Amino acid sequence: MAEKIKEIGEKAIKADVEELKKIFPDLLDTIKDAEVSDYIKVLKESPDLIIRGIPKAGEFINKSKPDDALPVIRETLPLIFDKVQKYGLEKFLTEVPDLAKMIPDIFSSMQKLMKEINPDKLTEFGRDFEDIMKSFFPLVNEGFPIVKKINKDIDDMFNKIKSAKVTTGVNLIDMGWGFRINWNNGEITLDSNTESDLTLELPTKSLFDMFEIMTSGSLSAALKAFTTGKIKIKGAMMKGAAILPLFTELGKLIKR
């Protein structure tokens, strides 16, 4: 099954959007029906499939409608996540240590996606993406300490904000939903609670600006965006200052 995943994955990356609309459900169904050992084999032998596939998502979103992808994602992702969690997330990540090491490359690939994607189309997809996004939260919350444990660069980066103890709301204004990031002594968790110490007010255009600032490695650019109102913040801005070093560290990590 691992070979079939790789074969369909390569087809998806090379396909035009109309072809991809037909291939994508087959790819997710194949992943859903595979064993976790197949996921591990694919990630070990072809880790670049993820990196090359991310910009393809932007091309797909620009020329598609939410119903072309979201129903099949909504149906299959929980089943895939459930398989990995039953297998054991720490065991899974430990067996594929290069996955954690790929995080800088994943961010770099996301930079390409953000440059290509149409903000209006992202908003259209985002309005119907809340439940899918939030289904990731338990996986992120369980996986983050494991990633820190097996990736020294990530651990060092978050140790720079070990003093931070603050909650940050993220209000995706145009999409109509939001979530909260809980920063606690170098650890983070995500949840659906909207009450927080400070809140980032992010229409889709500002979401693009925020991603650019986060990955630039420039603390001065972050401060300028917040103080000039380019990125709007409500609440205890001074309390959020403890997480500012993360902007510099993330940029350094991506540029390595």
Backbone as a ProteinNet text record, in pm:
[ID]
protein_1_A
[PRIMARY]
MAEKIKEIGEKAIKADVEELKKIFPDLLDTIKDAEVSDYIKVLKESPDLIIRGIPKAGEFINKSKPDDALPVIRETLPLIFDKVQKYGLEKFLTEVPDLAKMIPDIFSSMQKLMKEINPDKLTEFGRDFEDIMKSFFPLVNEGFPIVKKINKDIDDMFNKIKSAKVTTGVNLIDMGWGFRINWNNGEITLDSNTESDLTLELPTKSLFDMFEIMTSGSLSAALKAFTTGKIKIKGAMMKGAAILPLFTELGKLIKR
[TERTIARY]
82.8	0	86	204.6	294	330.9	358.5	394.7	279.1	157.2	39.4	21.8	44.8	35.9	136.4	259.7	363.6	327.2	276	240.6	129.8	23.7	-87.7	-43.9	40.3	91.9	169.4	253.6	330.5	236.9	135.3	37.7	-32.8	-68.7	-139.7	-53.8	73.2	163.6	182.7	183.5	205.9	76.8	-38.2	-166.1	-206.6	-290.3	-353.6	-472.3	-538.2	-641.7	-758.7	-801.4	-915.6	-882.5	-760.6	-717.1	-706.7	-658	-638.7	-771.5	-876.9	-1009.7	-1051.3	-1006.9	-1039.7	-942.2	-816	-712.2	-718.2	-750.9	-743.1	-826.9	-955	-1031.5	-968.6	-914.3	-848.9	-726	-650.4	-531.1	-569.5	-670.4	-711	-769.2	-847.7	-903.1	-792.4	-689.5	-577	-502.5	-480.3	-414.1	-500.4	-630.3	-723	-719.4	-711.7	-716.8	-581.4	-475.5	-340.9	-316.4	-209	-166.4	-69	-53.7	40.8	182.5	213.5	346	368.8	261.3	272	302.5	237.7	266.1	414.7	465.7	605.8	699	667.4	749.6	751.8	635.6	627.3	707.4	691.1	760.1	911.2	954	1098	1157.1	1082.2	1136.5	1109.7	999.4	962.7	913.7	996.4	950.4	918.4	978.1	956.1	816.9	738.7	601.8	521.1	541.8	470.8	515.8	646.6	702.1	652.1	655	613.3	461.9	390.5	245.2	180.5	247.1	186.3	155	249.9	214.7	103.4	94.3	-11.5	-148.9	-156.4	-282.8	-329.8	-234.8	-270.8	-327.6	-265.2	-313.8	-454.7	-476.7	-607.7	-714.1	-682.6	-778.9	-815.6	-716.2	-741	-842	-848.9	-931.4	-1043.4	-1076.7	-1177.7	-1278.4	-1376.3	-1475.2	-1457.8	-1499.5	-1483.2	-1540.1	-1653.2	-1715.1	-1632.9	-1532.9	-1445.8	-1349.7	-1329	-1227.7	-1271.6	-1343.1	-1365.9	-1449.2	-1552.4	-1627	-1541.6	-1453.5	-1370.2	-1264.5	-1213.4	-1119.3	-1188.9	-1310.2	-1385.8	-1416.1	-1435.5	-1468.5	-1346	-1231.9	-1117.3	-1015	-991.2	-885.4	-904	-1026.3	-1041.1	-1003.1	-1031.6	-997.5	-845.9	-778.3	-632.2	-568.8	-617	-564.6	-585.6	-703.7	-735.5	-638.9	-604.7	-508.9	-373.5	-327.6	-196	-197.1	-306	-311.3	-321.1	-391.3	-398.5	-263.1	-190.2	-55.4	38.8	14	97.4	172.7	134.2	192.7	342.9	385.9	529	606.4	550.3	614.8	623.9	515.6	511.2	617.2	620.2	715.4	859.4	878.1	1013.4	1064.1	972.2	1011.3	1034.3	982.9	1005.5	1066.7	1186.8	1245.3	1267.1	1284	1304.8	1180.8	1064	941.1	950.3	1000.6	1017.9	1125.7	1229.3	1337.6	1292.1	1180.2	1128.3	1052.2	1028.6	944.6	992.8	1123	1166.8	1131.7	1147.2	1113.2	962.5	884.3	739.1	699.2	759.6	731	773.8	888.7	935	837.1	785.6	687.9	557.4	520.6	399.7	417.3	540.2	566.5	532.4	571.4	539	388	319.6	174.1	109.7	154.2	93.8	116.3	226.2	251.9	161.4	117.5	41.1	-110	-153.3	-296.5	-374.4	-495.8	-585.7	-654.6	-640.1	-700.3	-850.7	-921.5	-1067.1	-1101.8	-1022.2	-1046.9	-1012.7	-906.2	-870.3	-981.9	-1039.8	-1152.4	-1270.1	-1298.8	-1410.6	-1392.6	-1272.8	-1244.7	-1244.3	-1185.4	-1169.3	-1299.4	-1402.7	-1533.7	-1590.2	-1552.2	-1605.4	-1499.8	-1392.9	-1278.3	-1263.9	-1350.3	-1333	-1327.1	-1423.4	-1426.7	-1305.9	-1260.5	-1143.3	-1018.3	-1002.6	-886.4	-883.2	-998.3	-1002.3	-985.1	-1006.9	-981.4	-831.5	-747.5	-602.7	-556.9	-635.3	-588.3	-538.7	-615.2	-564.6	-431.3	-415.3	-291.2	-174.9	-199.8	-96.5	-59.8	-161.6	-137.1	-59	-89	-15.7	122.4	129.5	252.6	359.9	319.6	418.3	529.9	498.8	608.1	698.5	641.6	720.9	816.4	766	850.6	966.8	937.9	1045.6	1148.8	1099.9	1187.2	1283.7	1235.8	1319.7	1386.2	1353.8	1415	1474	1604.9	1673.8	1650.2	1644.2	1623.8	1489.6	1384.8	1252.2	1252.9	1316.3	1323.6	1397	1510.3	1587.1	1504.2	1429.6	1349.5	1245	1175.9	1071.9	1127.4	1249.3	1313.3	1340.3	1347.1	1369.2	1248.5	1132.9	1012.4	958.3	1051.6	1011.4	940.6	967.1	903.9	759.9	719.3	585.9	476.1	379.6	259.9	141.8	88.2	-12.5	-102	-224.4	-314.5	-337.9	-330.1	-347.3	-464.9	-565.9	-677.2	-643	-690	-672.1	-811.7	-852.3	-985.7	-975.3	-1014.9	-1011.1	-1140.3	-1138.3	-1259.1	-1338.9	-1272.9	-1344.5	-1399.4	-1334.2	-1377.1	-1483.8	-1495	-1603.3	-1578	-1453	-1423.3	-1284.1	-1248.6	-1117.6	-1078.5	-964	-914.3	-817.3	-765.9	-677	-547.4	-436	-304.9	-268.7	-238.9	-200	-49.1	20.1	165.5	194.9	271.9	295.2	434.5	530.5	666.4	729.9	720.9	783.1	699.9	579.5	488.4	369.9	307.1	185.7	77.5	-47.1	-162.9	-263.3	-349.9	-453.3	-589.5	-685.3	-822.1	-920.1	-1048.6	-1153.2	-1202.7	-1152.8	-1195.2	-1152.9	-1241.2	-1207.3	-1166.9	-1179	-1135.7	-984.8	-917.8	-770.9	-717.2	-587.9	-523.5	-514.8	-485.2	-483.3	-533	-586	-645.1	-592.6	-547.8	-508.4	-633.5	-663.7	-778.3	-727.9	-759.4	-697	-798.5	-832.9	-896.6	-797.1	-841.9	-753.8	-627.8	-639.1	-520.4	-418.5	-462.9	-370.9	-312.6	-385.7	-333.4	-209.2	-214	-98	17.3	-16	87.3	149.4	65.8	113.3	209	175.5	262.9	397.2	393.1	516.5	605.3	544	620.2	678.8	597.6	642.5	763.6	767.7	875.2	991.8	982.6	1089	1212.3	1191.1	1301.6	1331.8	1243.6	1268	1178.6	1238.1	1163.3	1113.1	1194.1	1153.7	1031.6	1024.8	909.2	783.2	798.7	684.6	636.5	730.4	694	626.5	680.7	622.9	479.8	458.1	324.6	223.6	266.3	175.4	150.7	255.6	241	172.5	183.7	118.6	-23.8	-63.1	-198	-211.6	-100.6	-107.4	-162.6	-116.5	-176.2	-244.4	-376.7	-451.4	-456.3	-427.9	-429.8	-520.9	-601.3	-682.7	-634.8	-631	-596.6	-459	-401.4	-278.5	-154.7	-123.1	-9.1	122.1	139	264.2	282.9	172.2	181	226.5	189.8	228.2	371.6	439.8	578.1	671.2	635.2	721.9	734.8	639.8	649.4	715	750	809.3	940.1	1027.1	1150.4	1125.4	1005.7	974.1	980.1	945.2	948.6	1090.6	1187.8	1327.7	1375.2	1344.9	1394.2	1333.9	1204.5	1140.4	1201.9	1225.1	1288.3	1426.7	1503.7	1638.8	1630.6	1534.9	1521.1	1486.7	1395.7	1353.1	1465.8	1550.8	1657	1781.2	1783.7	1901	1917.2
-122	0	126.7	118.7	235.4	278.7	179.5	211.2	278.1	234.3	294.6	439.2	465.1	602.9	691.7	642.7	721.5	746	642	653.5	757	749.2	843.4	983.8	992.1	1121.4	1192.5	1118.2	1176.4	1222.8	1144.2	1183.3	1312.3	1323.2	1442	1567.3	1556.1	1671.6	1717.5	1623.5	1656.3	1694.4	1666.7	1685.3	1831.9	1864.9	1996.3	1988.9	2101.6	2106.5	2014.4	2009.8	1924.3	1776.8	1737.7	1599.9	1575.5	1676.5	1662.9	1642.6	1704.9	1687	1540.5	1466.1	1323.3	1238.3	1280	1201.4	1215.7	1335.5	1365.9	1270.6	1243.9	1148.6	1009.6	966.6	835.2	831.8	941	948.7	937.3	1015.2	1010.9	875.4	815.6	682.5	578.5	589.9	495.9	511.4	636.8	661.7	608.8	633.3	587.8	436.1	363.8	216.8	152	231.5	178.3	159.2	88	70.1	181.9	202.2	304.7	271.1	142.9	103	152.7	163.7	218	367.5	439.9	583	603.7	521.2	533.1	506.4	405	369.5	485	543.7	655.3	774.8	807.5	923.9	904.5	780.2	751.6	755.3	700.8	685.9	806.8	878.5	992.5	1110.3	1159.9	1268.5	1397.6	1413.5	1536.6	1545.2	1436	1442.3	1549.8	1561.9	1663.8	1803.1	1822.4	1953.6	1997.9	1906.9	1941.6	1953.2	1886.9	1888.7	2014.7	2082.9	2201.3	2311.5	2353.5	2457.4	2413.7	2283.7	2231.3	2260.3	2262.1	2292.8	2433.3	2528	2664.6	2672.2	2601	2595.7	2537.4	2432.9	2368.2	2464.1	2531.2	2622.7	2735.7	2789.4	2901.9	2869.4	2742	2705.9	2607.8	2598.9	2501.4	2564.6	2483.7	2522.9	2433.1	2481	2398.1	2257.1	2243.4	2110.7	2014.4	2066.3	1978.9	1899.2	1944.6	1878.6	1855.6	1952.3	1946.1	1825.9	1782.6	1665.5	1540.3	1514	1393.1	1409.3	1531.9	1556.7	1534.5	1586.9	1575.3	1428.9	1348	1206.8	1122.9	1151.4	1060.5	1100.6	1231.4	1271.6	1217.9	1225.8	1171.1	1024	947	804.4	783.8	868.2	859.9	898.2	1008.9	1053.2	946.3	884.5	782.1	663.7	625.4	515.9	549.4	672.1	713	719.7	772.8	783.9	647.5	554.3	418.8	349	376.5	321.2	376.9	502.1	572.3	685	808.6	922.7	933	908.6	917.2	809.3	688.5	580.3	615.9	672.6	710	815.8	923.9	1032.8	989.5	900.4	851.2	764	691.5	605.6	685	807.8	893.6	1025.7	1021.6	1143.2	1254.9	1219.5	1323.1	1409.2	1358.6	1437.4	1565.6	1555.8	1674.8	1766	1705.1	1784.4	1859.6	1815.9	1879.1	2007.5	2040.6	2156.8	2284.8	2316.1	2436.3	2431.2	2313.8	2299.2	2312.3	2263.6	2276.5	2423.9	2500.1	2644	2713.4	2674.8	2734.7	2704.9	2582.3	2544.6	2621	2643.6	2722.6	2867.5	2919.9	3054.2	3063.3	2960.9	2957.6	2953.6	2873.9	2864.7	3000.8	3070	3198.2	3305	3292.5	3388.1	3364.3	3240.4	3203.8	3210.1	3187.7	3166.8	3298	3290.8	3406.6	3425.2	3542.8	3562	3537.5	3579.3	3558.6	3410.2	3332.9	3189.2	3121.2	3168.5	3112.5	3139.6	3259.2	3292.3	3199.7	3176.4	3088.7	2948.6	2893.3	2760.7	2767.7	2875.4	2887.6	2892.7	2949.2	2957.8	2820.3	2720.9	2585.9	2490.2	2547.7	2466.3	2453.8	2520	2526.9	2389.1	2302.3	2171.6	2086	2099.7	2021.5	2070.4	2202.9	2260.6	2220	2226.6	2198.5	2049.6	1966.3	1823.1	1795.2	1891.2	1879.3	1907.3	1981.9	2031.5	1920.6	1811	1705.9	1647.8	1634.5	1581.3	1677.5	1807.1	1908.5	1909.9	1908.4	1917	1795.9	1679.3	1559.7	1554.6	1600.6	1585.6	1688.3	1808.5	1915.7	1878.8	1827.3	1789.6	1680.9	1593	1485.6	1543.7	1637.5	1702.3	1775	1844.1	1912.1	1811.9	1698.2	1596.2	1539.1	1524.2	1459.2	1559.1	1688.2	1788.4	1900.9	1902.4	1999.3	2142.6	2166.2	2302.2	2359.1	2276.7	2321.2	2343.6	2252.4	2266.1	2394.6	2420.8	2543.6	2668.3	2663.8	2779.1	2812.8	2712.3	2738.2	2762.7	2719.6	2753.9	2903.9	2971.6	3117.1	3193.3	3127.1	3194	3117.4	3056.5	2974.1	3055.4	3185.2	3268.4	3305.7	3281.6	3323.6	3239.6	3309.3	3243.9	3333.7	3310.3	3401	3323.5	3370.5	3310.7	3411.1	3360.1	3444.9	3395.2	3479.4	3445.2	3480.3	3399.1	3425.7	3433.5	3555.1	3577.9	3592.4	3489.1	3490.7	3556.7	3688.1	3768.9	3731.5	3726.1	3699.8	3557.7	3465.9	3325.5	3295.2	3383.6	3371	3276.2	3248.2	3160.8	3192.9	3129.4	3155.3	3044.1	3062.3	2963.5	3031.8	2957	3014.1	2933.4	3006.4	2944.4	2970.4	2864.7	2876.2	2857.1	2962.6	2958.3	2940.6	2836.1	2808.3	2748.6	2834.1	2788.1	2707.1	2760.3	2694.6	2584.7	2562.5	2464.1	2538.3	2477.5	2537.2	2431.2	2475.3	2392.4	2482.4	2419.4	2490.2	2446.7	2539.3	2501.5	2598.9	2570.3	2648.9	2766.1	2779	2888.3	3022.8	3121.2	3251.5	3354.7	3320.8	3413.3	3405.4	3521	3518.7	3649.9	3651.2	3772.6	3879.1	3835.7	3926.3	3851.8	3926.1	3864.2	3930.9	3848	3896	3900.4	4019.4	4036.1	4023.3	3910.8	3879.8	3859	3965.9	3941	3866.6	3808	3720	3791.6	3918.1	3991.8	4000.4	4024	4032.6	3896.4	3789.8	3654.5	3632.5	3682.9	3675	3757.7	3879	3966.4	3900.6	3838.1	3775.3	3661.8	3581.2	3469.4	3521.2	3627	3685	3737.3	3804.1	3858.7	3746.6	3642.7	3530.1	3460	3451	3375.7	3463.8	3594.3	3685.2	3682.1	3648	3650.7	3789.6	3885.8	4025.4	4067.4	4085.8	4132.3	4274.1	4358.8	4497.7	4503	4412.1	4408.4	4368.6	4275.3	4233.8	4349.5	4415.7	4528.4	4639	4669	4774.1	4738.6	4612.8	4569.5	4581.6	4550.5	4556.3	4700.8	4782	4918.8	5013.1	4983	5068.3	5024.7	4910.4	4861.1	4779.9	4751.3	4664.2	4527.3	4480.6	4362.7	4413.3	4401.1	4456.9	4358.4	4413.7	4333.5	4400.7	4319.8	4368.6	4299.2	4374.8	4312.7	4351.6	4261.9	4290.7	4271.8	4374.5	4364	4340.4	4404.6	4391.1	4247.4	4184.5	4046	3954.7	3991.6	3911.7	3933.3	4032.5	4061.3	3942.5	3855.7	3741.4	3642.8	3644.6	3549.3	3611.8	3739.8	3806.1	3742.2	3692	3628.4	3513.4	3456.8	3345.8	3389.3	3515.9	3565	3557.5	3600	3595.7	3451.9	3367.9	3230.1	3148	3168.2	3093.8	3131.2	3260.5	3305	3245.3	3240.5	3180.5	3032.9	2963.1	2819.1	2791	2870	2848.9	2876.6	2974.2	3014.7	2927	2829.5	2742	2655.2
0	0	0	60.5	63.1	-77.9	-164.3	-302.7	-375.7	-345.4	-409.3	-362.8	-233.9	-182.6	-254.6	-267.4	-335.5	-481.8	-547	-688.9	-709.4	-628	-643	-600.3	-497.4	-452.3	-561.5	-631.9	-743.2	-854.6	-883.8	-986.2	-947	-818.8	-770.5	-784.9	-752.4	-760.3	-904.7	-997.3	-1138.6	-1211.6	-1152.7	-1220.9	-1228.6	-1329.9	-1329.3	-1234	-1211.4	-1107.6	-1138.7	-1263.8	-1297.8	-1274.5	-1308.1	-1281.5	-1131.3	-1059.4	-915.5	-842.4	-891.5	-830.5	-832.5	-934.1	-943.9	-862.9	-859.5	-792.6	-640.8	-592.1	-448.7	-362.1	-396.2	-313.3	-310.6	-426	-433.2	-342.7	-340.4	-254.6	-107.9	-65.4	75.7	113.5	22.7	51	65.5	-18.1	-11.1	121	162.3	291.2	405.9	396	500.8	516.5	403.3	406.8	437.7	433.9	458.8	608	639.6	778	816.6	945.5	991.8	946	936.6	887.5	744.6	666.2	530.6	535.1	629.7	644.2	675.3	766.7	808.5	690.2	613.1	495.7	394.9	368.3	273.3	324	451	506.8	512.4	530.3	531.6	390.8	295.6	159.9	70.9	95.1	9.3	93.1	186.3	273.4	198	80	4.4	-56.3	-52.6	-103.8	-31.5	99.1	176.1	133.4	124.3	88.9	-47.7	-144.5	-280.9	-293.7	-203.8	-212.1	-157	-64.2	-0.7	-101	-187.4	-285.6	-380.4	-405.9	-493.3	-433.6	-300.5	-234.2	-268.3	-278.7	-315.4	-455.4	-548	-686.4	-690.3	-610.5	-605.5	-551.2	-440.2	-378.8	-473.6	-545.3	-635.8	-745.5	-784.7	-900.9	-867.4	-737.8	-696.3	-601.5	-562.5	-463.7	-340.7	-223.5	-103	-116.5	-186.4	-199.3	-284.2	-355.2	-433.8	-346.1	-221.2	-136.5	7.5	65.8	210.3	255.5	181.3	229.8	246	147.9	158.9	268	286.2	396	529.9	540	664.8	697.3	595.2	614.9	650.3	587.6	600.2	706.1	726.6	819.8	960.7	1019.1	1155.6	1164.4	1059.2	1059.7	1053.8	974.1	965.2	1098.5	1157.6	1287.8	1393.4	1390.8	1490.7	1481	1358.4	1339.4	1401	1373.8	1424.2	1576.7	1634	1779.6	1846.7	1784.7	1840.2	1830.4	1724.5	1707.8	1813.8	1850.9	1948.2	1879.8	1911.2	1841	1867.1	1991.1	2021.1	1944.9	1941.5	1866.9	1718.6	1665.3	1523.8	1491.8	1570.6	1544.9	1569	1665.2	1692.5	1577	1514.3	1402.3	1273.6	1271.1	1154.3	1204.1	1260.4	1319.7	1218	1091.4	989.6	969.1	1011.8	997.5	1079.1	1202.8	1286.2	1228.8	1170.5	1111.8	987.3	927.8	806.6	834.2	960.7	993.4	925.4	924.9	851.5	703.1	641.7	500.2	476.5	572.6	561.9	566.4	656.6	662.7	533.3	479.1	353.5	240.5	238.8	137.2	156.5	281.6	309.9	266.5	274	223.9	74.7	0	-143.8	-163.2	-82.5	-91.8	-67.3	37.2	74.2	-33.2	-108.2	-216	-336.6	-353	-471.5	-450	-327.6	-303.1	-307.3	-358.2	-365.7	-230.1	-166.4	-34	-30.6	-136.2	-138.4	-143.1	-219.1	-226.4	-93.7	-28.6	101.7	202.4	197.6	285.6	258.8	131.1	92.8	151.1	138.4	195.5	347.8	402.1	546.4	622.9	561.3	628.4	660.5	580.9	600.2	655.1	711.5	751.9	903.5	978	1123	1187.6	1156.5	1223.3	1185.2	1059.5	1016.3	1088.8	1094.8	1161.8	1309.5	1373	1516.2	1545.8	1445.2	1465.6	1478.7	1433.5	1448.3	1591.1	1668.9	1798.5	1891.5	1911	2001.1	1954.2	1822.6	1767.2	1793	1771.9	1797.6	1946.1	2031.4	2175.7	2227.9	2174.1	2215.5	2149.9	2024	1948.2	1977	2020.4	2038.2	2137	2255.9	2347.6	2290.3	2208.4	2147.9	2044	1963.2	1861.9	1929.5	2039.3	2114.7	2166.3	2207.9	2265.3	2161.4	2037	1935.6	1841	1855.9	1767.4	1852.8	1864.9	1950.6	1905.1	1774.5	1723.8	1769.8	1760.9	1805.8	1956.7	2029.7	2175.2	2213.9	2148.9	2177.9	2147.2	2036.5	1996.9	2103.5	2152.7	2251.2	2391.1	2415.7	2542.5	2553.1	2437.4	2436.4	2492.5	2496	2548.7	2670	2742.8	2856.5	2964.9	2969.1	3072.1	3037.1	2912.5	2867.6	2932.8	2988.5	3040.5	3004.5	2885.1	2830.6	2733.4	2717	2618.9	2506.5	2383.1	2265	2183.2	2167.5	2080.7	1936.5	1844.6	1701.2	1640.2	1602.8	1548	1396.7	1324.7	1177.9	1129.5	1125.3	1109.4	984.7	869.7	744.4	738.4	808.1	804.6	909.7	1008.7	1105.2	1220.3	1250.8	1364.2	1417.7	1527	1586.2	1681.7	1744.9	1839.4	1935	2028.8	2129.8	2137.9	2151.8	2175.9	2321.7	2394.4	2535	2546.2	2586.2	2602.8	2751.4	2783.6	2925	2944.1	2981	3011.7	2897.7	2777.5	2663.2	2600.5	2651.3	2593.1	2531.8	2430.1	2374.5	2359.9	2376.6	2343.5	2270.2	2192.5	2118.2	2168.7	2173.1	2205.7	2140.1	2156.1	2089.7	2172.4	2293.4	2381.1	2321.6	2321.8	2263.3	2368.5	2497.5	2602.1	2617.3	2613.2	2616.3	2670.3	2703.6	2753.7	2644.3	2521.9	2407.3	2285.5	2189.3	2070.4	1944.5	1851.2	1719.1	1632	1579.5	1490.7	1346.8	1282.1	1154.2	1041.7	969	839.5	752.3	643	565.8	518.9	476.3	431.6	544.3	666.4	779.8	815.1	783.8	805	718.3	595.3	506.6	563.6	610.8	670.1	792.5	874.8	997.5	966.8	867.6	831.1	779.8	699.3	645.9	758.2	855.5	968	1053.4	1078.3	1161.8	1102.5	969.8	905.1	860.7	884.7	839	928.8	1055.1	1150.9	1202	1172.4	1209.5	1325.1	1440.7	1556.8	1534.9	1470.3	1444.9	1353.3	1253.6	1164	1241	1335.3	1417.5	1505.1	1571.3	1658.1	1579.2	1460.1	1376.6	1334.9	1298.1	1255.6	1368.8	1491.3	1604.9	1650.6	1653.3	1705.2	1606.3	1475.8	1375.6	1345.4	1395.4	1370.5	1242.8	1175.7	1057.6	1097.1	1212.2	1275.1	1401.9	1408.1	1520.7	1637.5	1756	1878.2	1980.4	2046.3	2158	2285	2394.1	2521.1	2571.8	2652.9	2727.4	2640.4	2560.7	2468.9	2543.6	2657.5	2732.5	2782.5	2816.6	2862.9	2748.7	2626.6	2510.6	2466.2	2524.1	2482.8	2506.1	2599.7	2632.1	2516.8	2421.9	2310.4	2186.5	2191.6	2075.2	2025.7	2114.8	2062.9	1966	1972.5	1882.5	1735.9	1708.7	1570.4	1514.7	1593.6	1549.7	1533.7	1630.8	1630.4	1517	1488.5	1380.8	1246.4	1226.5	1102.5	1084.2	1193	1186.5	1149.2	1209	1185.4	1039	982.1	844.2	745.9	779	686.3	693	781.4	792.2	668.4
[MASK]
++++++++++++++++++++++++++++++++++++++++++++++++++++++++++++++++++++++++++++++++++++++++++++++++++++++++++++++++++++++++++++++++++++++++++++++++++++++++++++++++++++++++++++++++++++++++++++++++++++++++++++++++++++++++++++++++++++++++++++++++++++++++++++++++

